[in-house]
Amino acid sequence: MQKKYFKYYISILLGAVIAIYANANEEQNLLLLIGGIMILMYGVFNLQASIPSKKEKESFVESESNNEEE
């Protein structure tokens, strides 16, 4: 696994743990929750951006021209 992918996976895990911890207490810490979600979304966005798009097949049908006059 490359280092940049490892960084993104760690940020996803860390952001999720922080967000769950901030939400688990009786008195929710809103700033900690927002920070955890931001770290989580940073990891998800960058990991998703590094995945190449699926190559589409060139699937088109060439229509036959009918030159018959009616």
CHARMM internal coordinates of N, CA and C (Angstrom, degrees):
IC EDIT
DIST 1 N 1 CA 1.4492
DIST 1 CA 1 C 1.5310
ANGL 1 N 1 CA 1 C 108.30
DIST 1 C 2 N 1.3003
ANGL 1 CA 1 C 2 N 116.40
DIHE 1 N 1 CA 1 C 2 N 135.37
DIST 2 N 2 CA 1.4520
ANGL 1 C 2 N 2 CA 120.11
DIHE 1 CA 1 C 2 N 2 CA -179.09
DIST 2 CA 2 C 1.5214
ANGL 2 N 2 CA 2 C 110.90
DIHE 1 C 2 N 2 CA 2 C -74.57
DIST 2 C 3 N 1.3240
ANGL 2 CA 2 C 3 N 116.27
DIHE 2 N 2 CA 2 C 3 N 159.47
DIST 3 N 3 CA 1.4550
ANGL 2 C 3 N 3 CA 120.90
DIHE 2 CA 2 C 3 N 3 CA -176.54
DIST 3 CA 3 C 1.5216
ANGL 3 N 3 CA 3 C 112.73
DIHE 2 C 3 N 3 CA 3 C -64.06
DIST 3 C 4 N 1.3367
ANGL 3 CA 3 C 4 N 117.79
DIHE 3 N 3 CA 3 C 4 N -38.32
DIST 4 N 4 CA 1.4588
ANGL 3 C 4 N 4 CA 118.38
DIHE 3 CA 3 C 4 N 4 CA -178.17
DIST 4 CA 4 C 1.5298
ANGL 4 N 4 CA 4 C 110.93
DIHE 3 C 4 N 4 CA 4 C -68.27
DIST 4 C 5 N 1.3260
ANGL 4 CA 4 C 5 N 117.55
DIHE 4 N 4 CA 4 C 5 N -36.26
DIST 5 N 5 CA 1.4557
ANGL 4 C 5 N 5 CA 119.40
DIHE 4 CA 4 C 5 N 5 CA 176.41
DIST 5 CA 5 C 1.5258
ANGL 5 N 5 CA 5 C 110.43
DIHE 4 C 5 N 5 CA 5 C -66.40
DIST 5 C 6 N 1.3110
ANGL 5 CA 5 C 6 N 116.15
DIHE 5 N 5 CA 5 C 6 N -38.36
DIST 6 N 6 CA 1.4621
ANGL 5 C 6 N 6 CA 120.45
DIHE 5 CA 5 C 6 N 6 CA 178.46
DIST 6 CA 6 C 1.5239
ANGL 6 N 6 CA 6 C 110.14
DIHE 5 C 6 N 6 CA 6 C -62.05
DIST 6 C 7 N 1.3210
ANGL 6 CA 6 C 7 N 116.87
DIHE 6 N 6 CA 6 C 7 N -40.20
DIST 7 N 7 CA 1.4641
ANGL 6 C 7 N 7 CA 121.55
DIHE 6 CA 6 C 7 N 7 CA 179.01
DIST 7 CA 7 C 1.5296
ANGL 7 N 7 CA 7 C 110.38
DIHE 6 C 7 N 7 CA 7 C -62.86
DIST 7 C 8 N 1.3168
ANGL 7 CA 7 C 8 N 117.49
DIHE 7 N 7 CA 7 C 8 N -39.76
DIST 8 N 8 CA 1.4588
ANGL 7 C 8 N 8 CA 120.87
DIHE 7 CA 7 C 8 N 8 CA -179.18
DIST 8 CA 8 C 1.5323
ANGL 8 N 8 CA 8 C 111.53
DIHE 7 C 8 N 8 CA 8 C -69.57
DIST 8 C 9 N 1.3385
ANGL 8 CA 8 C 9 N 116.11
DIHE 8 N 8 CA 8 C 9 N -40.64
DIST 9 N 9 CA 1.4606
ANGL 8 C 9 N 9 CA 119.29
DIHE 8 CA 8 C 9 N 9 CA 177.94
DIST 9 CA 9 C 1.5360
ANGL 9 N 9 CA 9 C 111.17
DIHE 8 C 9 N 9 CA 9 C -65.02
DIST 9 C 10 N 1.3222
ANGL 9 CA 9 C 10 N 116.43
DIHE 9 N 9 CA 9 C 10 N -39.12
DIST 10 N 10 CA 1.4678
ANGL 9 C 10 N 10 CA 120.20
DIHE 9 CA 9 C 10 N 10 CA 178.10
DIST 10 CA 10 C 1.5237
ANGL 10 N 10 CA 10 C 110.45
DIHE 9 C 10 N 10 CA 10 C -65.78
DIST 10 C 11 N 1.3301
ANGL 10 CA 10 C 11 N 118.00
DIHE 10 N 10 CA 10 C 11 N -40.68
DIST 11 N 11 CA 1.4594
ANGL 10 C 11 N 11 CA 119.86
DIHE 10 CA 10 C 11 N 11 CA 179.16
DIST 11 CA 11 C 1.5247
ANGL 11 N 11 CA 11 C 111.53
DIHE 10 C 11 N 11 CA 11 C -66.85
DIST 11 C 12 N 1.3272
ANGL 11 CA 11 C 12 N 118.30
DIHE 11 N 11 CA 11 C 12 N -34.74
DIST 12 N 12 CA 1.4593
ANGL 11 C 12 N 12 CA 121.07
DIHE 11 CA 11 C 12 N 12 CA 176.05
DIST 12 CA 12 C 1.5253
ANGL 12 N 12 CA 12 C 109.99
DIHE 11 C 12 N 12 CA 12 C -64.78
DIST 12 C 13 N 1.3208
ANGL 12 CA 12 C 13 N 115.99
DIHE 12 N 12 CA 12 C 13 N -47.08
DIST 13 N 13 CA 1.4630
ANGL 12 C 13 N 13 CA 120.37
DIHE 12 CA 12 C 13 N 13 CA -179.42
DIST 13 CA 13 C 1.5257
ANGL 13 N 13 CA 13 C 111.14
DIHE 12 C 13 N 13 CA 13 C -64.74
DIST 13 C 14 N 1.3235
ANGL 13 CA 13 C 14 N 117.07
DIHE 13 N 13 CA 13 C 14 N -45.46
DIST 14 N 14 CA 1.4625
ANGL 13 C 14 N 14 CA 121.36
DIHE 13 CA 13 C 14 N 14 CA -179.48
DIST 14 CA 14 C 1.5254
ANGL 14 N 14 CA 14 C 111.24
DIHE 13 C 14 N 14 CA 14 C -64.21
DIST 14 C 15 N 1.3132
ANGL 14 CA 14 C 15 N 117.57
DIHE 14 N 14 CA 14 C 15 N -43.38
DIST 15 N 15 CA 1.4631
ANGL 14 C 15 N 15 CA 121.32
DIHE 14 CA 14 C 15 N 15 CA 178.61
DIST 15 CA 15 C 1.5158
ANGL 15 N 15 CA 15 C 112.28
DIHE 14 C 15 N 15 CA 15 C -63.03
DIST 15 C 16 N 1.3296
ANGL 15 CA 15 C 16 N 116.91
DIHE 15 N 15 CA 15 C 16 N -39.64
DIST 16 N 16 CA 1.4655
ANGL 15 C 16 N 16 CA 120.23
DIHE 15 CA 15 C 16 N 16 CA 178.64
DIST 16 CA 16 C 1.5249
ANGL 16 N 16 CA 16 C 111.37
DIHE 15 C 16 N 16 CA 16 C -67.20
DIST 16 C 17 N 1.3303
ANGL 16 CA 16 C 17 N 116.82
DIHE 16 N 16 CA 16 C 17 N -41.00
DIST 17 N 17 CA 1.4685
ANGL 16 C 17 N 17 CA 120.35
DIHE 16 CA 16 C 17 N 17 CA 179.29
DIST 17 CA 17 C 1.5195
ANGL 17 N 17 CA 17 C 110.34
DIHE 16 C 17 N 17 CA 17 C -65.48
DIST 17 C 18 N 1.3246
ANGL 17 CA 17 C 18 N 117.71
DIHE 17 N 17 CA 17 C 18 N -42.68
DIST 18 N 18 CA 1.4661
ANGL 17 C 18 N 18 CA 120.65
DIHE 17 CA 17 C 18 N 18 CA 179.44
DIST 18 CA 18 C 1.5261
ANGL 18 N 18 CA 18 C 110.60
DIHE 17 C 18 N 18 CA 18 C -64.72
DIST 18 C 19 N 1.3244
ANGL 18 CA 18 C 19 N 117.68
DIHE 18 N 18 CA 18 C 19 N -43.61
DIST 19 N 19 CA 1.4614
ANGL 18 C 19 N 19 CA 120.90
DIHE 18 CA 18 C 19 N 19 CA -179.55
DIST 19 CA 19 C 1.5295
ANGL 19 N 19 CA 19 C 111.23
DIHE 18 C 19 N 19 CA 19 C -64.90
DIST 19 C 20 N 1.3209
ANGL 19 CA 19 C 20 N 118.08
DIHE 19 N 19 CA 19 C 20 N -40.11
DIST 20 N 20 CA 1.4674
ANGL 19 C 20 N 20 CA 120.69
DIHE 19 CA 19 C 20 N 20 CA 178.44
DIST 20 CA 20 C 1.5238
ANGL 20 N 20 CA 20 C 110.40
DIHE 19 C 20 N 20 CA 20 C -68.04
DIST 20 C 21 N 1.3340
ANGL 20 CA 20 C 21 N 116.68
DIHE 20 N 20 CA 20 C 21 N -41.57
DIST 21 N 21 CA 1.4629
ANGL 20 C 21 N 21 CA 120.44
DIHE 20 CA 20 C 21 N 21 CA 178.56
DIST 21 CA 21 C 1.5224
ANGL 21 N 21 CA 21 C 110.84
DIHE 20 C 21 N 21 CA 21 C -62.70
DIST 21 C 22 N 1.3216
ANGL 21 CA 21 C 22 N 118.18
DIHE 21 N 21 CA 21 C 22 N -42.68
DIST 22 N 22 CA 1.4626
ANGL 21 C 22 N 22 CA 121.56
DIHE 21 CA 21 C 22 N 22 CA -179.12
DIST 22 CA 22 C 1.5197
ANGL 22 N 22 CA 22 C 110.94
DIHE 21 C 22 N 22 CA 22 C -66.80
DIST 22 C 23 N 1.3019
ANGL 22 CA 22 C 23 N 117.97
DIHE 22 N 22 CA 22 C 23 N -29.94
DIST 23 N 23 CA 1.4590
ANGL 22 C 23 N 23 CA 122.23
DIHE 22 CA 22 C 23 N 23 CA -178.28
DIST 23 CA 23 C 1.5218
ANGL 23 N 23 CA 23 C 112.38
DIHE 22 C 23 N 23 CA 23 C -88.02
DIST 23 C 24 N 1.3358
ANGL 23 CA 23 C 24 N 118.74
DIHE 23 N 23 CA 23 C 24 N -17.51
DIST 24 N 24 CA 1.4629
ANGL 23 C 24 N 24 CA 121.74
DIHE 23 CA 23 C 24 N 24 CA -173.89
DIST 24 CA 24 C 1.5266
ANGL 24 N 24 CA 24 C 113.15
DIHE 23 C 24 N 24 CA 24 C -80.34
DIST 24 C 25 N 1.3048
ANGL 24 CA 24 C 25 N 117.40
DIHE 24 N 24 CA 24 C 25 N -26.83
DIST 25 N 25 CA 1.4620
ANGL 24 C 25 N 25 CA 119.79
DIHE 24 CA 24 C 25 N 25 CA -178.38
DIST 25 CA 25 C 1.5195
ANGL 25 N 25 CA 25 C 111.14
DIHE 24 C 25 N 25 CA 25 C -69.92
DIST 25 C 26 N 1.3498
ANGL 25 CA 25 C 26 N 115.50
DIHE 25 N 25 CA 25 C 26 N 158.53
DIST 26 N 26 CA 1.4634
ANGL 25 C 26 N 26 CA 118.89
DIHE 25 CA 25 C 26 N 26 CA 177.76
DIST 26 CA 26 C 1.5223
ANGL 26 N 26 CA 26 C 110.61
DIHE 25 C 26 N 26 CA 26 C -62.47
DIST 26 C 27 N 1.3217
ANGL 26 CA 26 C 27 N 115.81
DIHE 26 N 26 CA 26 C 27 N -43.59
DIST 27 N 27 CA 1.4542
ANGL 26 C 27 N 27 CA 120.53
DIHE 26 CA 26 C 27 N 27 CA 177.28
DIST 27 CA 27 C 1.5212
ANGL 27 N 27 CA 27 C 107.58
DIHE 26 C 27 N 27 CA 27 C -99.42
DIST 27 C 28 N 1.3088
ANGL 27 CA 27 C 28 N 116.89
DIHE 27 N 27 CA 27 C 28 N 107.07
DIST 28 N 28 CA 1.4568
ANGL 27 C 28 N 28 CA 121.13
DIHE 27 CA 27 C 28 N 28 CA -174.24
DIST 28 CA 28 C 1.5307
ANGL 28 N 28 CA 28 C 110.44
DIHE 27 C 28 N 28 CA 28 C -72.53
DIST 28 C 29 N 1.3177
ANGL 28 CA 28 C 29 N 116.05
DIHE 28 N 28 CA 28 C 29 N 132.55
DIST 29 N 29 CA 1.4467
ANGL 28 C 29 N 29 CA 121.35
DIHE 28 CA 28 C 29 N 29 CA 176.64
DIST 29 CA 29 C 1.5270
ANGL 29 N 29 CA 29 C 107.38
DIHE 28 C 29 N 29 CA 29 C -92.54
DIST 29 C 30 N 1.3162
ANGL 29 CA 29 C 30 N 116.19
DIHE 29 N 29 CA 29 C 30 N 105.80
DIST 30 N 30 CA 1.4595
ANGL 29 C 30 N 30 CA 121.50
DIHE 29 CA 29 C 30 N 30 CA -173.10
DIST 30 CA 30 C 1.5237
ANGL 30 N 30 CA 30 C 112.00
DIHE 29 C 30 N 30 CA 30 C -67.08
DIST 30 C 31 N 1.3327
ANGL 30 CA 30 C 31 N 117.41
DIHE 30 N 30 CA 30 C 31 N -41.02
DIST 31 N 31 CA 1.4631
ANGL 30 C 31 N 31 CA 119.90
DIHE 30 CA 30 C 31 N 31 CA -179.23
DIST 31 CA 31 C 1.5296
ANGL 31 N 31 CA 31 C 111.54
DIHE 30 C 31 N 31 CA 31 C -65.81
DIST 31 C 32 N 1.3200
ANGL 31 CA 31 C 32 N 116.57
DIHE 31 N 31 CA 31 C 32 N -38.56
DIST 32 N 32 CA 1.4544
ANGL 31 C 32 N 32 CA 120.63
DIHE 31 CA 31 C 32 N 32 CA 177.63
DIST 32 CA 32 C 1.5321
ANGL 32 N 32 CA 32 C 110.74
DIHE 31 C 32 N 32 CA 32 C -66.75
DIST 32 C 33 N 1.3133
ANGL 32 CA 32 C 33 N 116.57
DIHE 32 N 32 CA 32 C 33 N -38.72
DIST 33 N 33 CA 1.4664
ANGL 32 C 33 N 33 CA 121.71
DIHE 32 CA 32 C 33 N 33 CA 177.77
DIST 33 CA 33 C 1.5293
ANGL 33 N 33 CA 33 C 110.78
DIHE 32 C 33 N 33 CA 33 C -64.25
DIST 33 C 34 N 1.3162
ANGL 33 CA 33 C 34 N 116.95
DIHE 33 N 33 CA 33 C 34 N -44.95
DIST 34 N 34 CA 1.4647
ANGL 33 C 34 N 34 CA 120.97
DIHE 33 CA 33 C 34 N 34 CA 179.16
DIST 34 CA 34 C 1.5287
ANGL 34 N 34 CA 34 C 110.46
DIHE 33 C 34 N 34 CA 34 C -65.07
DIST 34 C 35 N 1.3234
ANGL 34 CA 34 C 35 N 117.07
DIHE 34 N 34 CA 34 C 35 N -40.68
DIST 35 N 35 CA 1.4596
ANGL 34 C 35 N 35 CA 120.52
DIHE 34 CA 34 C 35 N 35 CA 177.62
DIST 35 CA 35 C 1.5164
ANGL 35 N 35 CA 35 C 112.22
DIHE 34 C 35 N 35 CA 35 C -62.77
DIST 35 C 36 N 1.3250
ANGL 35 CA 35 C 36 N 116.75
DIHE 35 N 35 CA 35 C 36 N -41.88
DIST 36 N 36 CA 1.4565
ANGL 35 C 36 N 36 CA 120.71
DIHE 35 CA 35 C 36 N 36 CA 177.76
DIST 36 CA 36 C 1.5187
ANGL 36 N 36 CA 36 C 112.54
DIHE 35 C 36 N 36 CA 36 C -63.66
DIST 36 C 37 N 1.3179
ANGL 36 CA 36 C 37 N 115.88
DIHE 36 N 36 CA 36 C 37 N -41.26
DIST 37 N 37 CA 1.4687
ANGL 36 C 37 N 37 CA 119.74
DIHE 36 CA 36 C 37 N 37 CA 178.83
DIST 37 CA 37 C 1.5257
ANGL 37 N 37 CA 37 C 110.64
DIHE 36 C 37 N 37 CA 37 C -67.22
DIST 37 C 38 N 1.3452
ANGL 37 CA 37 C 38 N 116.98
DIHE 37 N 37 CA 37 C 38 N -36.88
DIST 38 N 38 CA 1.4683
ANGL 37 C 38 N 38 CA 119.88
DIHE 37 CA 37 C 38 N 38 CA 178.34
DIST 38 CA 38 C 1.5282
ANGL 38 N 38 CA 38 C 111.52
DIHE 37 C 38 N 38 CA 38 C -65.34
DIST 38 C 39 N 1.3222
ANGL 38 CA 38 C 39 N 117.05
DIHE 38 N 38 CA 38 C 39 N -41.34
DIST 39 N 39 CA 1.4714
ANGL 38 C 39 N 39 CA 120.46
DIHE 38 CA 38 C 39 N 39 CA 177.52
DIST 39 CA 39 C 1.5303
ANGL 39 N 39 CA 39 C 110.17
DIHE 38 C 39 N 39 CA 39 C -65.55
DIST 39 C 40 N 1.3135
ANGL 39 CA 39 C 40 N 116.62
DIHE 39 N 39 CA 39 C 40 N -41.28
DIST 40 N 40 CA 1.4618
ANGL 39 C 40 N 40 CA 122.02
DIHE 39 CA 39 C 40 N 40 CA 177.85
DIST 40 CA 40 C 1.5266
ANGL 40 N 40 CA 40 C 111.13
DIHE 39 C 40 N 40 CA 40 C -61.01
DIST 40 C 41 N 1.3243
ANGL 40 CA 40 C 41 N 117.18
DIHE 40 N 40 CA 40 C 41 N -47.57
DIST 41 N 41 CA 1.4582
ANGL 40 C 41 N 41 CA 121.32
DIHE 40 CA 40 C 41 N 41 CA -179.26
DIST 41 CA 41 C 1.5269
ANGL 41 N 41 CA 41 C 111.83
DIHE 40 C 41 N 41 CA 41 C -67.98
DIST 41 C 42 N 1.3302
ANGL 41 CA 41 C 42 N 118.33
DIHE 41 N 41 CA 41 C 42 N -32.43
DIST 42 N 42 CA 1.4590
ANGL 41 C 42 N 42 CA 121.73
DIHE 41 CA 41 C 42 N 42 CA 175.18
DIST 42 CA 42 C 1.5265
ANGL 42 N 42 CA 42 C 110.18
DIHE 41 C 42 N 42 CA 42 C -60.15
DIST 42 C 43 N 1.3221
ANGL 42 CA 42 C 43 N 116.26
DIHE 42 N 42 CA 42 C 43 N -47.19
DIST 43 N 43 CA 1.4604
ANGL 42 C 43 N 43 CA 120.28
DIHE 42 CA 42 C 43 N 43 CA 179.87
DIST 43 CA 43 C 1.5115
ANGL 43 N 43 CA 43 C 112.84
DIHE 42 C 43 N 43 CA 43 C -65.87
DIST 43 C 44 N 1.3232
ANGL 43 CA 43 C 44 N 116.73
DIHE 43 N 43 CA 43 C 44 N -42.80
DIST 44 N 44 CA 1.4665
ANGL 43 C 44 N 44 CA 120.63
DIHE 43 CA 43 C 44 N 44 CA -179.19
DIST 44 CA 44 C 1.5248
ANGL 44 N 44 CA 44 C 110.68
DIHE 43 C 44 N 44 CA 44 C -65.79
DIST 44 C 45 N 1.3355
ANGL 44 CA 44 C 45 N 116.68
DIHE 44 N 44 CA 44 C 45 N -44.75
DIST 45 N 45 CA 1.4573
ANGL 44 C 45 N 45 CA 120.10
DIHE 44 CA 44 C 45 N 45 CA -178.43
DIST 45 CA 45 C 1.5217
ANGL 45 N 45 CA 45 C 111.43
DIHE 44 C 45 N 45 CA 45 C -63.19
DIST 45 C 46 N 1.3185
ANGL 45 CA 45 C 46 N 117.43
DIHE 45 N 45 CA 45 C 46 N -46.94
DIST 46 N 46 CA 1.4593
ANGL 45 C 46 N 46 CA 120.05
DIHE 45 CA 45 C 46 N 46 CA -177.59
DIST 46 CA 46 C 1.5219
ANGL 46 N 46 CA 46 C 112.34
DIHE 45 C 46 N 46 CA 46 C -70.39
DIST 46 C 47 N 1.3071
ANGL 46 CA 46 C 47 N 117.82
DIHE 46 N 46 CA 46 C 47 N -33.87
DIST 47 N 47 CA 1.4599
ANGL 46 C 47 N 47 CA 120.17
DIHE 46 CA 46 C 47 N 47 CA 176.59
DIST 47 CA 47 C 1.5211
ANGL 47 N 47 CA 47 C 110.31
DIHE 46 C 47 N 47 CA 47 C -68.09
DIST 47 C 48 N 1.3209
ANGL 47 CA 47 C 48 N 116.59
DIHE 47 N 47 CA 47 C 48 N -40.96
DIST 48 N 48 CA 1.4570
ANGL 47 C 48 N 48 CA 121.12
DIHE 47 CA 47 C 48 N 48 CA 178.97
DIST 48 CA 48 C 1.5232
ANGL 48 N 48 CA 48 C 110.69
DIHE 47 C 48 N 48 CA 48 C -66.84
DIST 48 C 49 N 1.3191
ANGL 48 CA 48 C 49 N 117.25
DIHE 48 N 48 CA 48 C 49 N -37.05
DIST 49 N 49 CA 1.4668
ANGL 48 C 49 N 49 CA 120.69
DIHE 48 CA 48 C 49 N 49 CA -178.95
DIST 49 CA 49 C 1.5267
ANGL 49 N 49 CA 49 C 111.64
DIHE 48 C 49 N 49 CA 49 C -69.14
DIST 49 C 50 N 1.3188
ANGL 49 CA 49 C 50 N 117.54
DIHE 49 N 49 CA 49 C 50 N -24.52
DIST 50 N 50 CA 1.4573
ANGL 49 C 50 N 50 CA 120.05
DIHE 49 CA 49 C 50 N 50 CA -178.12
DIST 50 CA 50 C 1.5328
ANGL 50 N 50 CA 50 C 112.91
DIHE 49 C 50 N 50 CA 50 C -85.52
DIST 50 C 51 N 1.3133
ANGL 50 CA 50 C 51 N 117.29
DIHE 50 N 50 CA 50 C 51 N -9.29
DIST 51 N 51 CA 1.4603
ANGL 50 C 51 N 51 CA 121.14
DIHE 50 CA 50 C 51 N 51 CA 178.56
DIST 51 CA 51 C 1.5256
ANGL 51 N 51 CA 51 C 108.48
DIHE 50 C 51 N 51 CA 51 C -84.34
DIST 51 C 52 N 1.3273
ANGL 51 CA 51 C 52 N 118.49
DIHE 51 N 51 CA 51 C 52 N 123.85
DIST 52 N 52 CA 1.4671
ANGL 51 C 52 N 52 CA 119.50
DIHE 51 CA 51 C 52 N 52 CA -179.15
DIST 52 CA 52 C 1.5195
ANGL 52 N 52 CA 52 C 111.35
DIHE 51 C 52 N 52 CA 52 C -69.07
DIST 52 C 53 N 1.3277
ANGL 52 CA 52 C 53 N 115.08
DIHE 52 N 52 CA 52 C 53 N 150.07
DIST 53 N 53 CA 1.4509
ANGL 52 C 53 N 53 CA 119.09
DIHE 52 CA 52 C 53 N 53 CA 179.73
DIST 53 CA 53 C 1.5267
ANGL 53 N 53 CA 53 C 110.09
DIHE 52 C 53 N 53 CA 53 C -72.09
DIST 53 C 54 N 1.3119
ANGL 53 CA 53 C 54 N 115.61
DIHE 53 N 53 CA 53 C 54 N 156.91
DIST 54 N 54 CA 1.4561
ANGL 53 C 54 N 54 CA 121.10
DIHE 53 CA 53 C 54 N 54 CA -179.12
DIST 54 CA 54 C 1.5248
ANGL 54 N 54 CA 54 C 109.14
DIHE 53 C 54 N 54 CA 54 C -72.80
DIST 54 C 55 N 1.3258
ANGL 54 CA 54 C 55 N 115.59
DIHE 54 N 54 CA 54 C 55 N 130.29
DIST 55 N 55 CA 1.4524
ANGL 54 C 55 N 55 CA 119.66
DIHE 54 CA 54 C 55 N 55 CA -179.46
DIST 55 CA 55 C 1.5199
ANGL 55 N 55 CA 55 C 109.33
DIHE 54 C 55 N 55 CA 55 C -73.70
DIST 55 C 56 N 1.3145
ANGL 55 CA 55 C 56 N 114.64
DIHE 55 N 55 CA 55 C 56 N 124.79
DIST 56 N 56 CA 1.4566
ANGL 55 C 56 N 56 CA 119.37
DIHE 55 CA 55 C 56 N 56 CA -178.40
DIST 56 CA 56 C 1.5272
ANGL 56 N 56 CA 56 C 109.97
DIHE 55 C 56 N 56 CA 56 C -82.38
DIST 56 C 57 N 1.2975
ANGL 56 CA 56 C 57 N 114.43
DIHE 56 N 56 CA 56 C 57 N 142.67
DIST 57 N 57 CA 1.4634
ANGL 56 C 57 N 57 CA 119.66
DIHE 56 CA 56 C 57 N 57 CA 176.21
DIST 57 CA 57 C 1.5249
ANGL 57 N 57 CA 57 C 108.82
DIHE 56 C 57 N 57 CA 57 C -78.64
DIST 57 C 58 N 1.3067
ANGL 57 CA 57 C 58 N 114.59
DIHE 57 N 57 CA 57 C 58 N 146.90
DIST 58 N 58 CA 1.4521
ANGL 57 C 58 N 58 CA 118.38
DIHE 57 CA 57 C 58 N 58 CA 176.05
DIST 58 CA 58 C 1.5250
ANGL 58 N 58 CA 58 C 107.76
DIHE 57 C 58 N 58 CA 58 C -82.61
DIST 58 C 59 N 1.3031
ANGL 58 CA 58 C 59 N 115.42
DIHE 58 N 58 CA 58 C 59 N 89.98
DIST 59 N 59 CA 1.4566
ANGL 58 C 59 N 59 CA 119.69
DIHE 58 CA 58 C 59 N 59 CA -177.00
DIST 59 CA 59 C 1.5250
ANGL 59 N 59 CA 59 C 108.98
DIHE 58 C 59 N 59 CA 59 C -115.34
DIST 59 C 60 N 1.2644
ANGL 59 CA 59 C 60 N 114.61
DIHE 59 N 59 CA 59 C 60 N 91.18
DIST 60 N 60 CA 1.4584
ANGL 59 C 60 N 60 CA 119.47
DIHE 59 CA 59 C 60 N 60 CA 174.77
DIST 60 CA 60 C 1.5213
ANGL 60 N 60 CA 60 C 108.29
DIHE 59 C 60 N 60 CA 60 C -131.82
DIST 60 C 61 N 1.2642
ANGL 60 CA 60 C 61 N 113.71
DIHE 60 N 60 CA 60 C 61 N 151.47
DIST 61 N 61 CA 1.4596
ANGL 60 C 61 N 61 CA 119.97
DIHE 60 CA 60 C 61 N 61 CA -178.08
DIST 61 CA 61 C 1.5148
ANGL 61 N 61 CA 61 C 107.74
DIHE 60 C 61 N 61 CA 61 C -106.21
DIST 61 C 62 N 1.3181
ANGL 61 CA 61 C 62 N 115.09
DIHE 61 N 61 CA 61 C 62 N 123.29
DIST 62 N 62 CA 1.4590
ANGL 61 C 62 N 62 CA 119.13
DIHE 61 CA 61 C 62 N 62 CA 175.92
DIST 62 CA 62 C 1.5224
ANGL 62 N 62 CA 62 C 107.72
DIHE 61 C 62 N 62 CA 62 C -82.74
DIST 62 C 63 N 1.2909
ANGL 62 CA 62 C 63 N 114.91
DIHE 62 N 62 CA 62 C 63 N 121.25
DIST 63 N 63 CA 1.4587
ANGL 62 C 63 N 63 CA 118.09
DIHE 62 CA 62 C 63 N 63 CA -178.47
DIST 63 CA 63 C 1.5251
ANGL 63 N 63 CA 63 C 109.70
DIHE 62 C 63 N 63 CA 63 C -81.98
DIST 63 C 64 N 1.3077
ANGL 63 CA 63 C 64 N 114.45
DIHE 63 N 63 CA 63 C 64 N 143.54
DIST 64 N 64 CA 1.4557
ANGL 63 C 64 N 64 CA 120.09
DIHE 63 CA 63 C 64 N 64 CA 177.99
DIST 64 CA 64 C 1.5259
ANGL 64 N 64 CA 64 C 107.81
DIHE 63 C 64 N 64 CA 64 C -84.64
DIST 64 C 65 N 1.2849
ANGL 64 CA 64 C 65 N 115.13
DIHE 64 N 64 CA 64 C 65 N 132.06
DIST 65 N 65 CA 1.4670
ANGL 64 C 65 N 65 CA 118.18
DIHE 64 CA 64 C 65 N 65 CA -179.69
DIST 65 CA 65 C 1.5310
ANGL 65 N 65 CA 65 C 109.37
DIHE 64 C 65 N 65 CA 65 C -85.18
DIST 65 C 66 N 1.2792
ANGL 65 CA 65 C 66 N 115.79
DIHE 65 N 65 CA 65 C 66 N 132.41
DIST 66 N 66 CA 1.4562
ANGL 65 C 66 N 66 CA 121.42
DIHE 65 CA 65 C 66 N 66 CA 176.71
DIST 66 CA 66 C 1.5171
ANGL 66 N 66 CA 66 C 108.40
DIHE 65 C 66 N 66 CA 66 C -99.09
DIST 66 C 67 N 1.2853
ANGL 66 CA 66 C 67 N 115.93
DIHE 66 N 66 CA 66 C 67 N 110.61
DIST 67 N 67 CA 1.4635
ANGL 66 C 67 N 67 CA 120.20
DIHE 66 CA 66 C 67 N 67 CA -178.74
DIST 67 CA 67 C 1.5283
ANGL 67 N 67 CA 67 C 110.80
DIHE 66 C 67 N 67 CA 67 C -94.91
DIST 67 C 68 N 1.2811
ANGL 67 CA 67 C 68 N 117.48
DIHE 67 N 67 CA 67 C 68 N 26.66
DIST 68 N 68 CA 1.4692
ANGL 67 C 68 N 68 CA 120.77
DIHE 67 CA 67 C 68 N 68 CA 179.91
DIST 68 CA 68 C 1.5083
ANGL 68 N 68 CA 68 C 108.19
DIHE 67 C 68 N 68 CA 68 C -84.93
DIST 68 C 69 N 1.2747
ANGL 68 CA 68 C 69 N 116.01
DIHE 68 N 68 CA 68 C 69 N 128.66
DIST 69 N 69 CA 1.4568
ANGL 68 C 69 N 69 CA 120.30
DIHE 68 CA 68 C 69 N 69 CA 177.77
DIST 69 CA 69 C 1.5242
ANGL 69 N 69 CA 69 C 107.70
DIHE 68 C 69 N 69 CA 69 C -96.93
DIST 69 C 70 N 1.2933
ANGL 69 CA 69 C 70 N 113.39
DIHE 69 N 69 CA 69 C 70 N 139.58
DIST 70 N 70 CA 1.4642
ANGL 69 C 70 N 70 CA 117.80
DIHE 69 CA 69 C 70 N 70 CA -179.06
DIST 70 CA 70 C 1.4886
ANGL 70 N 70 CA 70 C 110.78
DIHE 69 C 70 N 70 CA 70 C -108.03
END
COOR INIT
IC SEED 1 N 1 CA 1 C
IC BUILD
